[in-house]
Amino acid sequence: MVEFCPECSNLLRKKRESGKTYLACKCGYQKEIETDTDQIKKTIQNKKDALDNNLIVVTDDDKISIHLKTAKFCPKCGHKEAETWQSQTRSADEPSTTFFRCVKCKYTWREY
């Protein structure tokens, strides 16, 4: 969350000093941040779980790309989960093309 200084309206920046964390402003205003380590650990674990469940890492000839998983009906096998990515296949003033690849049968299709 972004917070602003109540005295001068500048952006408050995170600062660590003697083991405590503060939101500090250039004008000298400081506000101590209360940290809940259990909540932070839970948030980090939730983010890791979400990434593990929703991303597919693809490696092709020295290229690494990350594709999101989505709920999409495969027209070939009927499976309900596919990986997705977008690519600019036409001129820059036209919308990008969305590609889908079935997680089960690896059939690839596109939508314009």
PEFENNOR-V879469 format. One record per residue. N is the residue number from 0. RES is the residue in one small letter. BURIAL is + if it has 16 or more other C-alpha atoms within 10 Angstrom, else -. Layout:
N&RES&BURIAL + N&RES&BURIAL
This chain:
0&m&- + 1&v&- + 2&e&- + 3&f&- + 4&c&+ + 5&p&- + 6&e&- + 7&c&- + 8&s&- + 9&n&- + 10&l&- + 11&l&+ + 12&r&- + 13&k&- + 14&k&- + 15&r&- + 16&e&- + 17&s&- + 18&g&- + 19&k&- + 20&t&+ + 21&y&+ + 22&l&+ + 23&a&+ + 24&c&+ + 25&k&- + 26&c&- + 27&g&- + 28&y&- + 29&q&+ + 30&k&- + 31&e&- + 32&i&- + 33&e&- + 34&t&- + 35&d&- + 36&t&- + 37&d&- + 38&q&- + 39&i&- + 40&k&- + 41&k&- + 42&t&- + 43&i&- + 44&q&- + 45&n&- + 46&k&- + 47&k&- + 48&d&- + 49&a&- + 50&l&- + 51&d&- + 52&n&- + 53&n&- + 54&l&- + 55&i&+ + 56&v&- + 57&v&- + 58&t&- + 59&d&- + 60&d&- + 61&d&- + 62&k&- + 63&i&- + 64&s&- + 65&i&- + 66&h&+ + 67&l&- + 68&k&+ + 69&t&+ + 70&a&- + 71&k&+ + 72&f&- + 73&c&+ + 74&p&- + 75&k&- + 76&c&- + 77&g&- + 78&h&- + 79&k&- + 80&e&+ + 81&a&+ + 82&e&+ + 83&t&+ + 84&w&+ + 85&q&- + 86&s&- + 87&q&- + 88&t&- + 89&r&- + 90&s&- + 91&a&- + 92&d&- + 93&e&- + 94&p&- + 95&s&+ + 96&t&- + 97&t&- + 98&f&+ + 99&f&+ + 100&r&+ + 101&c&+ + 102&v&+ + 103&k&- + 104&c&- + 105&k&- + 106&y&- + 107&t&+ + 108&w&- + 109&r&- + 110&e&- + 111&y&-
